[in-house]
C-alpha cells in the first residue's frame, strides 16, 4: 500500500479524491511547508490505532498498579491532559 503525500493546498482542492483513496485503503499524508502534519487514513486503520493506544495505556496502568506505583486523582489526570494539549494553560 503506497501512501500519497500532498500539500495542504492540494488536499483542500482534492479532498474528495483523497477520501476515496482512503476508502480504498491508501492513506494520504498532508504537509505544511514540506513537513507532514496530518493524514487521511482508512477508518479501519484509525480505529486500530485508537484501540492499540487504549491497550498500551491500560498495560502501562496495570504495570504501575502492580508495582504499587503512584496514583493520581481524576482531577490531576485531567489537569495534566489539558496542560499537554494547551501549553498556555500550564
N, C-alpha and C positions, 0 to 999 in steps of 0.2 A: 504494500500500500504506500504509494508515494504521496507525500504531502505537497501542497501548493503554498507558496509564500507570496503575499501581496501587500502592497502599501495600504494605508488607511483609505486613501482616495479610491484605489481600485476596489477595495472591499465595499465601500459605500456605493460605488457605481454599479457593482455587480453582485450585490448581496444575495439575491435570489439564486444566482448561479452557484455561489459558494455554499448556500444551504442545500441545494440539490446535490452537490458533491458530497457534503456531509451525510446526507441520507443514503448515498451510495457507498459510504464507508471511507471517504477520503477527507481528511482534515485539511483546513486552510489556516495557516499561520498569518496573522496580520501584524505588520510592522509599522512603527512610527519613527521617522528619521533613521531608518535602517535597522532599528532594534526591535526584536519580537516583543509584542505587548499583549496579544490575545490570540485566541484560536476559535474557529468554528469547527466543532467536532461532532461526530455521530453521537446521538443521545446515549446509546449503549455504552460508549467509551466514557462519557461524562459520568453516567451512573456507576460504572465500575470503579472509576477514580474516587468518587464520593464514598462508595462502600469500602474501598481499600483504606481510605483515610480514617473512616469510622473504626474499622478493625484495628488499625495501627494505634489509634488513640486509646481504644479500650484495652489493648495489650499493655500499653505504657502505664495506664492507670492501675491495672491489675498487678503489674510488677512493683509499682510504688507501694501499693497497699500491702502486698505480700512481704515487703521489706520493712513494714511499719514506717514508710516514708512520710513526708509532710503532707498534710491535707489542707485544703482551703475551703472557705465558705463559698456559697454560690455568689454572694456579693463580691468577694475578692476575685473570683474567676471572671465574672462579667466585667469588672473594672479593668482587669488585665487584658481581656479580649478587646474591649473598646479602646484602650490606650494603644494596642498594637495596630489597630485599623485607623486610628486618628492620633498621630503623634502630637498634635497640638493639645490634646486632652490630657496628656501626661504631665 
